[in-house]
Amino acid sequence: MIGRLNHIAIAVPDLEEATKIYRDTLGAKVSEPVPLPEHGVTTVFVDLPNTKIELIEPLGGQSPIAAFIEKHPKGGMHHLCYEVDDIYEARDRMVELGATIVGTGEPSIGAHDKPVIFMHPKDFAGTLIELCLLYTSPSPRDLSTSRMPSSA
């Protein structure tokens, strides 16, 4: 069911400093910071030949990343993201198999303008798992006749 590894997310207390490490020390290509207030994070993507790293920094007082940074002041791996062909089929299968979907249970629009869902770490060997719609799939704007909720 899961496809390729889309990215590894690393929560960081200082996005500018983390970006410098990847860009200046490791020589990687990095994106500009993108604030995602609806997710409570600011992201920078590090492009690698075989995947990406998503650096995430808390944004706002209600950021879900803030508690993670409190527990891990230097930051650390936050989640793994895998691509899927059908986000709804993947969600339904996970629920059927007993996995806990984080949040409302409905996909929301992620950093790449694609629907995503998160699955609770308790069901996946202690690792938060994100599933995202495969990049070659239609964008949410093209899914107007799909099951995509209007609030997403």
N, CA, C and O atoms as a GROMACS GRO file, in nm:
protein
  608
    1MET      N    1   0.082  -0.119   0.000
    1MET     CA    2   0.000   0.000   0.000
    1MET      C    3   0.086   0.126   0.000
    1MET      O    4   0.062   0.216  -0.080
    2ILE      N    5   0.187   0.134   0.088
    2ILE     CA    6   0.267   0.256   0.090
    2ILE      C    7   0.363   0.258  -0.028
    2ILE      O    8   0.410   0.154  -0.075
    3GLY      N    9   0.390   0.378  -0.073
    3GLY     CA   10   0.485   0.396  -0.181
    3GLY      C   11   0.620   0.438  -0.126
    3GLY      O   12   0.661   0.396  -0.017
    4ARG      N   13   0.687   0.520  -0.202
    4ARG     CA   14   0.821   0.560  -0.164
    4ARG      C   15   0.820   0.654  -0.044
    4ARG      O   16   0.721   0.720  -0.014
    5LEU      N   17   0.934   0.659   0.023
    5LEU     CA   18   0.953   0.754   0.132
    5LEU      C   19   0.956   0.893   0.071
    5LEU      O   20   1.041   0.923  -0.013
    6ASN      N   21   0.864   0.977   0.112
    6ASN     CA   22   0.858   1.113   0.058
    6ASN      C   23   0.954   1.204   0.132
    6ASN      O   24   1.030   1.278   0.069
    7HIS      N   25   0.951   1.199   0.266
    7HIS     CA   26   1.045   1.280   0.343
    7HIS      C   27   1.055   1.230   0.486
    7HIS      O   28   0.970   1.155   0.535
    8ILE      N   29   1.161   1.274   0.551
    8ILE     CA   30   1.183   1.255   0.694
    8ILE      C   31   1.173   1.393   0.755
    8ILE      O   32   1.243   1.485   0.713
    9ALA      N   33   1.087   1.409   0.854
    9ALA     CA   34   1.068   1.539   0.918
    9ALA      C   35   1.151   1.546   1.046
    9ALA      O   36   1.150   1.454   1.128
   10ILE      N   37   1.222   1.656   1.059
   10ILE     CA   38   1.303   1.680   1.178
   10ILE      C   39   1.253   1.809   1.242
   10ILE      O   40   1.256   1.916   1.181
   11ALA      N   41   1.207   1.798   1.366
   11ALA     CA   42   1.163   1.916   1.441
   11ALA      C   43   1.287   1.986   1.494
   11ALA      O   44   1.378   1.923   1.548
   12VAL      N   45   1.291   2.118   1.478
   12VAL     CA   46   1.408   2.196   1.518
   12VAL      C   47   1.364   2.317   1.600
   12VAL      O   48   1.257   2.373   1.574
   13PRO      N   49   1.445   2.357   1.698
   13PRO     CA   50   1.410   2.475   1.776
   13PRO      C   51   1.443   2.606   1.704
   13PRO      O   52   1.384   2.710   1.735
   14ASP      N   53   1.535   2.601   1.607
   14ASP     CA   54   1.578   2.721   1.534
   14ASP      C   55   1.593   2.685   1.386
   14ASP      O   56   1.694   2.627   1.346
   15LEU      N   57   1.492   2.720   1.307
   15LEU     CA   58   1.490   2.683   1.166
   15LEU      C   59   1.605   2.745   1.088
   15LEU      O   60   1.662   2.681   1.000
   16GLU      N   61   1.638   2.868   1.118
   16GLU     CA   62   1.748   2.935   1.048
   16GLU      C   63   1.880   2.863   1.071
   16GLU      O   64   1.957   2.841   0.977
   17GLU      N   65   1.907   2.826   1.194
   17GLU     CA   66   2.031   2.753   1.225
   17GLU      C   67   2.034   2.615   1.160
   17GLU      O   68   2.136   2.574   1.105
   18ALA      N   69   1.922   2.544   1.166
   18ALA     CA   70   1.916   2.411   1.104
   18ALA      C   71   1.934   2.421   0.953
   18ALA      O   72   2.001   2.337   0.893
   19THR      N   73   1.874   2.523   0.892
   19THR     CA   74   1.889   2.543   0.748
   19THR      C   75   2.035   2.567   0.712
   19THR      O   76   2.084   2.512   0.613
   20LYS      N   77   2.104   2.647   0.791
   20LYS     CA   78   2.246   2.674   0.767
   20LYS      C   79   2.328   2.546   0.770
   20LYS      O   80   2.418   2.527   0.688
   21ILE      N   81   2.297   2.457   0.863
   21ILE     CA   82   2.371   2.331   0.873
   21ILE      C   83   2.358   2.251   0.744
   21ILE      O   84   2.457   2.203   0.689
   22TYR      N   85   2.235   2.237   0.696
   22TYR     CA   86   2.213   2.158   0.574
   22TYR      C   87   2.268   2.227   0.449
   22TYR      O   88   2.325   2.162   0.362
   23ARG      N   89   2.250   2.359   0.441
   23ARG     CA   90   2.294   2.433   0.323
   23ARG      C   91   2.445   2.457   0.324
   23ARG      O   92   2.514   2.426   0.227
   24ASP      N   93   2.496   2.512   0.434
   24ASP     CA   94   2.636   2.557   0.438
   24ASP      C   95   2.734   2.446   0.476
   24ASP      O   96   2.841   2.436   0.416
   25THR      N   97   2.698   2.364   0.573
   25THR     CA   98   2.789   2.259   0.618
   25THR      C   99   2.781   2.136   0.529
   25THR      O  100   2.884   2.080   0.491
   26LEU      N  101   2.660   2.093   0.497
   26LEU     CA  102   2.642   1.970   0.418
   26LEU      C  103   2.629   1.996   0.268
   26LEU      O  104   2.634   1.902   0.189
   27GLY      N  105   2.612   2.120   0.230
   27GLY     CA  106   2.606   2.154   0.088
   27GLY      C  107   2.479   2.114   0.016
   27GLY      O  108   2.480   2.095  -0.105
   28ALA      N  109   2.370   2.102   0.089
   28ALA     CA  110   2.243   2.060   0.028
   28ALA      C  111   2.166   2.181  -0.026
   28ALA      O  112   2.186   2.294   0.018
   29LYS      N  113   2.079   2.153  -0.121
   29LYS     CA  114   1.987   2.254  -0.173
   29LYS      C  115   1.869   2.262  -0.076
   29LYS      O  116   1.807   2.160  -0.046
   30VAL      N  117   1.837   2.381  -0.030
   30VAL     CA  118   1.726   2.399   0.065
   30VAL      C  119   1.626   2.500   0.010
   30VAL      O  120   1.663   2.590  -0.065
   31SER      N  121   1.501   2.483   0.048
   31SER     CA  122   1.396   2.575   0.006
   31SER      C  123   1.395   2.698   0.097
   31SER      O  124   1.464   2.703   0.198
   32GLU      N  125   1.316   2.794   0.057
   32GLU     CA  126   1.288   2.907   0.145
   32GLU      C  127   1.192   2.860   0.254
   32GLU      O  128   1.117   2.765   0.233
   33PRO      N  129   1.193   2.926   0.370
   33PRO     CA  130   1.097   2.890   0.475
   33PRO      C  131   0.954   2.918   0.429
   33PRO      O  132   0.926   3.019   0.364
   34VAL      N  133   0.863   2.827   0.465
   34VAL     CA  134   0.722   2.843   0.431
   34VAL      C  135   0.640   2.828   0.559
   34VAL      O  136   0.634   2.720   0.616
   35PRO      N  137   0.578   2.937   0.605
   35PRO     CA  138   0.491   2.926   0.723
   35PRO      C  139   0.361   2.855   0.686
   35PRO      O  140   0.298   2.885   0.585
   36LEU      N  141   0.322   2.761   0.770
   36LEU     CA  142   0.196   2.688   0.753
   36LEU      C  143   0.115   2.705   0.882
   36LEU      O  144   0.110   2.614   0.964
   37PRO      N  145   0.052   2.821   0.899
   37PRO     CA  146  -0.020   2.847   1.025
   37PRO      C  147  -0.128   2.744   1.056
   37PRO      O  148  -0.155   2.718   1.173
   38GLU      N  149  -0.189   2.687   0.952
   38GLU     CA  150  -0.294   2.587   0.976
   38GLU      C  151  -0.239   2.460   1.038
   38GLU      O  152  -0.314   2.383   1.098
   39HIS      N  153  -0.108   2.437   1.026
   39HIS     CA  154  -0.043   2.321   1.088
   39HIS      C  155   0.045   2.362   1.207
   39HIS      O  156   0.098   2.276   1.277
   40GLY      N  157   0.060   2.492   1.230
   40GLY     CA  158   0.139   2.539   1.343
   40GLY      C  159   0.289   2.520   1.326
   40GLY      O  160   0.361   2.503   1.424
   41VAL      N  161   0.336   2.522   1.201
   41VAL     CA  162   0.479   2.504   1.175
   41VAL      C  163   0.526   2.595   1.062
   41VAL      O  164   0.446   2.643   0.981
   42THR      N  165   0.655   2.617   1.060
   42THR     CA  166   0.723   2.675   0.944
   42THR      C  167   0.815   2.565   0.893
   42THR      O  168   0.883   2.500   0.972
   43THR      N  169   0.817   2.545   0.761
   43THR     CA  170   0.895   2.435   0.704
   43THR      C  171   1.002   2.485   0.608
   43THR      O  172   0.989   2.590   0.545
   44VAL      N  173   1.108   2.408   0.600
   44VAL     CA  174   1.211   2.421   0.497
   44VAL      C  175   1.236   2.280   0.448
   44VAL      O  176   1.253   2.187   0.528
   45PHE      N  177   1.238   2.262   0.316
   45PHE     CA  178   1.267   2.130   0.261
   45PHE      C  179   1.410   2.125   0.210
   45PHE      O  180   1.458   2.216   0.143
   46VAL      N  181   1.477   2.016   0.243
   46VAL     CA  182   1.613   1.988   0.198
   46VAL      C  183   1.601   1.882   0.089
   46VAL      O  184   1.552   1.772   0.115
   47ASP      N  185   1.644   1.915  -0.032
   47ASP     CA  186   1.637   1.821  -0.143
   47ASP      C  187   1.758   1.729  -0.143
   47ASP      O  188   1.872   1.775  -0.139
   48LEU      N  189   1.732   1.599  -0.148
   48LEU     CA  190   1.836   1.498  -0.158
   48LEU      C  191   1.811   1.415  -0.283
   48LEU      O  192   1.700   1.418  -0.336
   49PRO      N  193   1.911   1.344  -0.332
   49PRO     CA  194   1.890   1.265  -0.454
   49PRO      C  195   1.778   1.160  -0.443
   49PRO      O  196   1.712   1.131  -0.542
   50ASN      N  197   1.757   1.104  -0.325
   50ASN     CA  198   1.661   0.995  -0.312
   50ASN      C  199   1.539   1.026  -0.226
   50ASN      O  200   1.448   0.943  -0.219
   51THR      N  201   1.534   1.141  -0.162
   51THR     CA  202   1.419   1.181  -0.081
   51THR      C  203   1.436   1.326  -0.040
   51THR      O  204   1.517   1.399  -0.098
   52LYS      N  205   1.362   1.369   0.060
   52LYS     CA  206   1.374   1.503   0.114
   52LYS      C  207   1.377   1.494   0.267
   52LYS      O  208   1.333   1.396   0.328
   53ILE      N  209   1.430   1.600   0.326
   53ILE     CA  210   1.420   1.619   0.470
   53ILE      C  211   1.335   1.744   0.488
   53ILE      O  212   1.358   1.846   0.424
   54GLU      N  213   1.239   1.736   0.577
   54GLU     CA  214   1.155   1.851   0.610
   54GLU      C  215   1.198   1.899   0.748
   54GLU      O  216   1.182   1.828   0.847
   55LEU      N  217   1.251   2.020   0.754
   55LEU     CA  218   1.284   2.082   0.881
   55LEU      C  219   1.160   2.157   0.925
   55LEU      O  220   1.106   2.238   0.850
   56ILE      N  221   1.114   2.131   1.047
   56ILE     CA  222   0.992   2.196   1.096
   56ILE      C  223   1.020   2.267   1.229
   56ILE      O  224   1.081   2.211   1.320
   57GLU      N  225   0.973   2.390   1.236
   57GLU     CA  226   0.989   2.472   1.356
   57GLU      C  227   0.850   2.513   1.403
   57GLU      O  228   0.763   2.542   1.322
   58PRO      N  229   0.829   2.517   1.535
   58PRO     CA  230   0.698   2.559   1.585
   58PRO      C  231   0.662   2.699   1.536
   58PRO      O  232   0.747   2.787   1.527
   59LEU      N  233   0.534   2.718   1.505
   59LEU     CA  234   0.481   2.848   1.463
   59LEU      C  235   0.357   2.875   1.546
   59LEU      O  236   0.256   2.806   1.532
   60GLY      N  237   0.364   2.975   1.632
   60GLY     CA  238   0.248   3.010   1.714
   60GLY      C  239   0.243   2.930   1.843
   60GLY      O  240   0.307   2.826   1.857
   61GLY      N  241   0.164   2.981   1.935
   61GLY     CA  242   0.153   2.922   2.068
   61GLY      C  243   0.086   2.786   2.073
   61GLY      O  244   0.106   2.711   2.168
   62GLN      N  245   0.006   2.753   1.973
   62GLN     CA  246  -0.066   2.627   1.971
   62GLN      C  247   0.000   2.522   1.883
   62GLN      O  248  -0.063   2.422   1.849
   63SER      N  249   0.124   2.542   1.847
   63SER     CA  250   0.193   2.450   1.757
   63SER      C  251   0.204   2.310   1.818
   63SER      O  252   0.245   2.296   1.933
   64PRO      N  253   0.167   2.208   1.741
   64PRO     CA  254   0.183   2.071   1.792
   64PRO      C  255   0.331   2.032   1.806
   64PRO      O  256   0.362   1.934   1.874
   65ILE      N  257   0.420   2.106   1.743
   65ILE     CA  258   0.563   2.077   1.751
   65ILE      C  259   0.625   2.133   1.879
   65ILE      O  260   0.730   2.086   1.922
   66ALA      N  261   0.561   2.233   1.940
   66ALA     CA  262   0.616   2.296   2.060
   66ALA      C  263   0.639   2.195   2.173
   66ALA      O  264   0.743   2.199   2.238
   67ALA      N  265   0.544   2.106   2.195
   67ALA     CA  266   0.559   2.006   2.301
   67ALA      C  267   0.675   1.911   2.270
   67ALA      O  268   0.748   1.871   2.360
   68PHE      N  269   0.691   1.876   2.143
   68PHE     CA  270   0.802   1.790   2.102
   68PHE      C  271   0.935   1.859   2.132
   68PHE      O  272   1.026   1.795   2.185
   69ILE      N  273   0.946   1.987   2.100
   69ILE     CA  274   1.070   2.061   2.124
   69ILE      C  275   1.094   2.077   2.275
   69ILE      O  276   1.209   2.077   2.319
   70GLU      N  277   0.988   2.090   2.353
   70GLU     CA  278   1.004   2.095   2.499
   70GLU      C  279   1.069   1.967   2.551
   70GLU      O  280   1.158   1.972   2.635
   71LYS      N  281   1.024   1.853   2.499
   71LYS     CA  282   1.079   1.724   2.542
   71LYS      C  283   1.217   1.697   2.483
   71LYS      O  284   1.298   1.626   2.542
   72HIS      N  285   1.243   1.755   2.365
   72HIS     CA  286   1.369   1.734   2.294
   72HIS      C  287   1.423   1.872   2.254
   72HIS      O  288   1.410   1.912   2.138
   73PRO      N  289   1.485   1.943   2.348
   73PRO     CA  290   1.524   2.082   2.324
   73PRO      C  291   1.618   2.104   2.204
   73PRO      O  292   1.618   2.213   2.146
   74LYS      N  293   1.695   2.004   2.167
   74LYS     CA  294   1.783   2.019   2.051
   74LYS      C  295   1.715   1.977   1.921
   74LYS      O  296   1.772   1.989   1.813
   75GLY      N  297   1.591   1.927   1.932
   75GLY     CA  298   1.518   1.880   1.816
   75GLY      C  299   1.539   1.732   1.795
   75GLY      O  300   1.604   1.666   1.876
   76GLY      N  301   1.485   1.681   1.686
   76GLY     CA  302   1.501   1.539   1.655
   76GLY      C  303   1.400   1.494   1.550
   76GLY      O  304   1.315   1.572   1.507
   77MET      N  305   1.413   1.369   1.510
   77MET     CA  306   1.323   1.315   1.409
   77MET      C  307   1.179   1.320   1.460
   77MET      O  308   1.151   1.274   1.570
   78HIS      N  309   1.090   1.375   1.381
   78HIS     CA  310   0.952   1.390   1.422
   78HIS      C  311   0.859   1.289   1.355
   78HIS      O  312   0.776   1.228   1.422
   79HIS      N  313   0.872   1.271   1.222
   79HIS     CA  314   0.787   1.174   1.154
   79HIS      C  315   0.847   1.131   1.022
   79HIS      O  316   0.939   1.193   0.969
   80LEU      N  317   0.792   1.020   0.969
   80LEU     CA  318   0.825   0.971   0.836
   80LEU      C  319   0.702   0.990   0.749
   80LEU      O  320   0.589   0.970   0.795
   81CYS      N  321   0.723   1.028   0.625
   81CYS     CA  322   0.611   1.048   0.533
   81CYS      C  323   0.626   0.954   0.414
   81CYS      O  324   0.729   0.951   0.348
   82TYR      N  325   0.520   0.878   0.388
   82TYR     CA  326   0.516   0.785   0.275
   82TYR      C  327   0.408   0.829   0.177
   82TYR      O  328   0.303   0.880   0.218
   83GLU      N  329   0.433   0.810   0.049
   83GLU     CA  330   0.336   0.842  -0.054
   83GLU      C  331   0.237   0.727  -0.071
   83GLU      O  332   0.272   0.610  -0.058
   84VAL      N  333   0.112   0.763  -0.101
   84VAL     CA  334   0.008   0.665  -0.131
   84VAL      C  335  -0.067   0.712  -0.256
   84VAL      O  336  -0.072   0.831  -0.286
   85ASP      N  337  -0.124   0.617  -0.329
   85ASP     CA  338  -0.199   0.649  -0.451
   85ASP      C  339  -0.337   0.708  -0.421
   85ASP      O  340  -0.387   0.792  -0.497
   86ASP      N  341  -0.397   0.666  -0.310
   86ASP     CA  342  -0.532   0.711  -0.276
   86ASP      C  343  -0.537   0.734  -0.126
   86ASP      O  344  -0.535   0.639  -0.047
   87ILE      N  345  -0.544   0.859  -0.086
   87ILE     CA  346  -0.539   0.895   0.056
   87ILE      C  347  -0.659   0.840   0.133
   87ILE      O  348  -0.645   0.802   0.249
   88TYR      N  349  -0.776   0.837   0.069
   88TYR     CA  350  -0.895   0.788   0.137
   88TYR      C  351  -0.892   0.636   0.153
   88TYR      O  352  -0.929   0.584   0.258
   89GLU      N  353  -0.849   0.566   0.050
   89GLU     CA  354  -0.836   0.421   0.060
   89GLU      C  355  -0.734   0.384   0.167
   89GLU      O  356  -0.755   0.291   0.245
   90ALA      N  357  -0.622   0.458   0.171
   90ALA     CA  358  -0.519   0.432   0.272
   90ALA      C  359  -0.574   0.457   0.413
   90ALA      O  360  -0.555   0.376   0.503
   91ARG      N  361  -0.643   0.570   0.430
   91ARG     CA  362  -0.702   0.600   0.561
   91ARG      C  363  -0.800   0.493   0.603
   91ARG      O  364  -0.795   0.444   0.716
   92ASP      N  365  -0.891   0.457   0.513
   92ASP     CA  366  -0.993   0.358   0.546
   92ASP      C  367  -0.931   0.224   0.582
   92ASP      O  368  -0.977   0.157   0.674
   93ARG      N  369  -0.827   0.186   0.510
   93ARG     CA  370  -0.760   0.059   0.539
   93ARG      C  371  -0.693   0.064   0.676
   93ARG      O  372  -0.700  -0.032   0.753
   94MET      N  373  -0.628   0.175   0.707
   94MET     CA  374  -0.561   0.189   0.837
   94MET      C  375  -0.662   0.182   0.950
   94MET      O  376  -0.639   0.114   1.051
   95VAL      N  377  -0.775   0.250   0.935
   95VAL     CA  378  -0.880   0.247   1.038
   95VAL      C  379  -0.934   0.105   1.052
   95VAL      O  380  -0.953   0.056   1.163
   96GLU      N  381  -0.959   0.039   0.940
   96GLU     CA  382  -1.010  -0.099   0.941
   96GLU      C  383  -0.914  -0.192   1.015
   96GLU      O  384  -0.958  -0.286   1.082
   97LEU      N  385  -0.784  -0.166   1.004
   97LEU     CA  386  -0.684  -0.251   1.069
   97LEU      C  387  -0.654  -0.207   1.213
   97LEU      O  388  -0.569  -0.266   1.280
   98GLY      N  389  -0.725  -0.103   1.260
   98GLY     CA  390  -0.713  -0.062   1.400
   98GLY      C  391  -0.617   0.052   1.426
   98GLY      O  392  -0.592   0.083   1.542
   99ALA      N  393  -0.562   0.114   1.324
   99ALA     CA  394  -0.470   0.226   1.345
   99ALA      C  395  -0.547   0.350   1.387
   99ALA      O  396  -0.662   0.370   1.348
  100THR      N  397  -0.483   0.433   1.466
  100THR     CA  398  -0.543   0.558   1.512
  100THR      C  399  -0.497   0.671   1.422
  100THR      O  400  -0.377   0.696   1.407
  101ILE      N  401  -0.594   0.739   1.361
  101ILE     CA  402  -0.564   0.855   1.278
  101ILE      C  403  -0.563   0.977   1.369
  101ILE      O  404  -0.657   0.998   1.446
  102VAL      N  405  -0.459   1.058   1.362
  102VAL     CA  406  -0.446   1.177   1.446
  102VAL      C  407  -0.536   1.287   1.390
  102VAL      O  408  -0.548   1.303   1.269
  103GLY      N  409  -0.598   1.363   1.479
  103GLY     CA  410  -0.682   1.475   1.437
  103GLY      C  411  -0.823   1.431   1.409
  103GLY      O  412  -0.878   1.344   1.476
  104THR      N  413  -0.883   1.494   1.308
  104THR     CA  414  -1.025   1.471   1.277
  104THR      C  415  -1.050   1.339   1.205
  104THR      O  416  -1.163   1.291   1.199
  105GLY      N  417  -0.945   1.279   1.150
  105GLY     CA  418  -0.961   1.159   1.071
  105GLY      C  419  -0.978   1.189   0.923
  105GLY      O  420  -0.979   1.098   0.841
  106GLU      N  421  -0.992   1.317   0.890
  106GLU     CA  422  -1.004   1.360   0.750
  106GLU      C  423  -0.870   1.415   0.704
  106GLU      O  424  -0.798   1.476   0.783
  107PRO      N  425  -0.837   1.395   0.578
  107PRO     CA  426  -0.713   1.452   0.526
  107PRO      C  427  -0.715   1.605   0.534
  107PRO      O  428  -0.819   1.668   0.520
  108SER      N  429  -0.598   1.661   0.555
  108SER     CA  430  -0.582   1.807   0.548
  108SER      C  431  -0.476   1.835   0.442
  108SER      O  432  -0.404   1.744   0.400
  109ILE      N  433  -0.466   1.959   0.400
  109ILE     CA  434  -0.370   1.993   0.296
  109ILE      C  435  -0.234   2.018   0.362
  109ILE      O  436  -0.221   2.099   0.453
  110GLY      N  437  -0.133   1.945   0.314
  110GLY     CA  438   0.001   1.953   0.370
  110GLY      C  439   0.090   2.054   0.300
  110GLY      O  440   0.043   2.135   0.221
  111ALA      N  441   0.218   2.047   0.331
  111ALA     CA  442   0.316   2.145   0.285
  111ALA      C  443   0.331   2.149   0.134
  111ALA      O  444   0.372   2.252   0.080
  112HIS      N  445   0.299   2.042   0.063
  112HIS     CA  446   0.314   2.040  -0.083
  112HIS      C  447   0.181   2.054  -0.154
  112HIS      O  448   0.167   2.015  -0.269
  113ASP      N  449   0.082   2.110  -0.084
  113ASP     CA  450  -0.050   2.131  -0.142
  113ASP      C  451  -0.116   1.999  -0.182
  113ASP      O  452  -0.192   1.993  -0.278
  114LYS      N  453  -0.086   1.894  -0.105
  114LYS     CA  454  -0.146   1.762  -0.127
  114LYS      C  455  -0.211   1.716   0.002
  114LYS      O  456  -0.164   1.752   0.110
  115PRO      N  457  -0.318   1.638  -0.006
  115PRO     CA  458  -0.383   1.586   0.115
  115PRO      C  459  -0.290   1.492   0.193
  115PRO      O  460  -0.217   1.411   0.135
  116VAL      N  461  -0.294   1.506   0.325
  116VAL     CA  462  -0.213   1.422   0.415
  116VAL      C  463  -0.298   1.376   0.533
  116VAL      O  464  -0.397   1.440   0.569
  117ILE      N  465  -0.257   1.266   0.592
  117ILE     CA  466  -0.310   1.223   0.722
  117ILE      C  467  -0.192   1.176   0.806
  117ILE      O  468  -0.088   1.136   0.753
  118PHE      N  469  -0.209   1.182   0.937
  118PHE     CA  470  -0.107   1.135   1.030
  118PHE      C  471  -0.164   1.020   1.111
  118PHE      O  472  -0.280   1.022   1.150
  119MET      N  473  -0.079   0.921   1.136
  119MET     CA  474  -0.120   0.805   1.215
  119MET      C  475  -0.038   0.801   1.343
  119MET      O  476   0.082   0.827   1.344
  120HIS      N  477  -0.105   0.769   1.451
  120HIS     CA  478  -0.047   0.776   1.584
  120HIS      C  479   0.073   0.682   1.600
  120HIS      O  480   0.069   0.568   1.554
  121PRO      N  481   0.179   0.731   1.666
  121PRO     CA  482   0.299   0.649   1.686
  121PRO      C  483   0.276   0.520   1.764
  121PRO      O  484   0.350   0.424   1.747
  122LYS      N  485   0.174   0.518   1.850
  122LYS     CA  486   0.152   0.397   1.931
  122LYS      C  487   0.122   0.274   1.844
  122LYS      O  488   0.142   0.161   1.888
  123ASP      N  489   0.076   0.298   1.722
  123ASP     CA  490   0.041   0.188   1.632
  123ASP      C  491   0.153   0.155   1.533
  123ASP      O  492   0.141   0.060   1.455
  124PHE      N  493   0.264   0.233   1.536
  124PHE     CA  494   0.369   0.217   1.436
  124PHE      C  495   0.508   0.221   1.498
  124PHE      O  496   0.593   0.301   1.460
  125ALA      N  497   0.529   0.132   1.594
  125ALA     CA  498   0.660   0.114   1.658
  125ALA      C  499   0.717   0.245   1.710
  125ALA      O  500   0.838   0.267   1.703
  126GLY      N  501   0.630   0.331   1.764
  126GLY     CA  502   0.676   0.455   1.825
  126GLY      C  503   0.707   0.567   1.728
  126GLY      O  504   0.764   0.669   1.768
  127THR      N  505   0.670   0.552   1.601
  127THR     CA  506   0.701   0.654   1.501
  127THR      C  507   0.572   0.714   1.445
  127THR      O  508   0.482   0.642   1.400
  128LEU      N  509   0.564   0.847   1.447
  128LEU     CA  510   0.452   0.916   1.383
  128LEU      C  511   0.467   0.897   1.233
  128LEU      O  512   0.574   0.922   1.176
  129ILE      N  513   0.359   0.854   1.169
  129ILE     CA  514   0.361   0.828   1.024
  129ILE      C  515   0.266   0.925   0.955
  129ILE      O  516   0.151   0.943   0.996
  130GLU      N  517   0.317   0.988   0.851
  130GLU     CA  518   0.234   1.072   0.764
  130GLU      C  519   0.217   1.000   0.632
  130GLU      O  520   0.313   0.946   0.577
  131LEU      N  521   0.096   0.998   0.581
  131LEU     CA  522   0.069   0.948   0.447
  131LEU      C  523   0.029   1.069   0.363
  131LEU      O  524  -0.054   1.150   0.403
  132CYS      N  525   0.090   1.080   0.244
  132CYS     CA  526   0.055   1.191   0.156
  132CYS      C  527   0.018   1.136   0.019
  132CYS      O  528   0.069   1.033  -0.025
  133LEU      N  529  -0.070   1.208  -0.046
  133LEU     CA  530  -0.111   1.170  -0.180
  133LEU      C  531   0.010   1.177  -0.272
  133LEU      O  532   0.086   1.273  -0.269
  134LEU      N  533   0.027   1.075  -0.353
  134LEU     CA  534   0.138   1.066  -0.447
  134LEU      C  535   0.145   1.192  -0.533
  134LEU      O  536   0.042   1.243  -0.577
  135TYR      N  537   0.265   1.241  -0.556
  135TYR     CA  538   0.283   1.366  -0.629
  135TYR      C  539   0.225   1.364  -0.769
  135TYR      O  540   0.184   1.469  -0.820
  136THR      N  541   0.221   1.249  -0.834
  136THR     CA  542   0.168   1.245  -0.969
  136THR      C  543   0.016   1.239  -0.970
  136THR      O  544  -0.046   1.245  -1.076
  137SER      N  545  -0.045   1.228  -0.851
  137SER     CA  546  -0.191   1.230  -0.842
  137SER      C  547  -0.240   1.373  -0.862
  137SER      O  548  -0.162   1.468  -0.848
  138PRO      N  549  -0.366   1.391  -0.893
  138PRO     CA  550  -0.420   1.526  -0.911
  138PRO      C  551  -0.405   1.608  -0.784
  138PRO      O  552  -0.407   1.554  -0.673
  139SER      N  553  -0.389   1.739  -0.800
  139SER     CA  554  -0.382   1.827  -0.683
  139SER      C  555  -0.523   1.838  -0.624
  139SER      O  556  -0.621   1.804  -0.691
  140PRO      N  557  -0.536   1.884  -0.498
  140PRO     CA  558  -0.668   1.896  -0.436
  140PRO      C  559  -0.762   1.984  -0.518
  140PRO      O  560  -0.883   1.963  -0.517
  141ARG      N  561  -0.708   2.082  -0.590
  141ARG     CA  562  -0.793   2.167  -0.673
  141ARG      C  563  -0.856   2.086  -0.786
  141ARG      O  564  -0.961   2.122  -0.838
  142ASP      N  565  -0.791   1.975  -0.824
  142ASP     CA  566  -0.843   1.890  -0.930
  142ASP      C  567  -0.938   1.783  -0.876
  142ASP      O  568  -0.993   1.705  -0.953
  143LEU      N  569  -0.956   1.780  -0.746
  143LEU     CA  570  -1.038   1.676  -0.683
  143LEU      C  571  -1.175   1.730  -0.643
  143LEU      O  572  -1.236   1.680  -0.549
  144SER      N  573  -1.224   1.830  -0.713
  144SER     CA  574  -1.348   1.894  -0.673
  144SER      C  575  -1.466   1.798  -0.670
  144SER      O  576  -1.563   1.822  -0.599
  145THR      N  577  -1.461   1.690  -0.746
  145THR     CA  578  -1.570   1.593  -0.745
  145THR      C  579  -1.538   1.472  -0.658
  145THR      O  580  -1.612   1.374  -0.657
  146SER      N  581  -1.427   1.479  -0.585
  146SER     CA  582  -1.387   1.366  -0.502
  146SER      C  583  -1.448   1.376  -0.363
  146SER      O  584  -1.536   1.459  -0.338
  147ARG      N  585  -1.400   1.290  -0.274
  147ARG     CA  586  -1.449   1.290  -0.136
  147ARG      C  587  -1.377   1.392  -0.049
  147ARG      O  588  -1.396   1.391   0.073
  148MET      N  589  -1.295   1.479  -0.106
  148MET     CA  590  -1.220   1.578  -0.029
  148MET      C  591  -1.318   1.672   0.041
  148MET      O  592  -1.397   1.738  -0.025
  149PRO      N  593  -1.314   1.679   0.176
  149PRO     CA  594  -1.408   1.766   0.248
  149PRO      C  595  -1.382   1.913   0.217
  149PRO      O  596  -1.267   1.952   0.196
  150SER      N  597  -1.486   1.993   0.213
  150SER     CA  598  -1.472   2.134   0.180
  150SER      C  599  -1.394   2.210   0.284
  150SER      O  600  -1.337   2.315   0.253
  151SER      N  601  -1.388   2.162   0.407
  151SER     CA  602  -1.317   2.231   0.514
  151SER      C  603  -1.168   2.206   0.511
  151SER      O  604  -1.094   2.270   0.585
  152ALA      N  605  -1.120   2.113   0.427
  152ALA     CA  606  -0.977   2.079   0.426
  152ALA      C  607  -0.893   2.180   0.357
  152ALA      O  608  -0.771   2.163   0.349
   0.00000   0.00000   0.00000
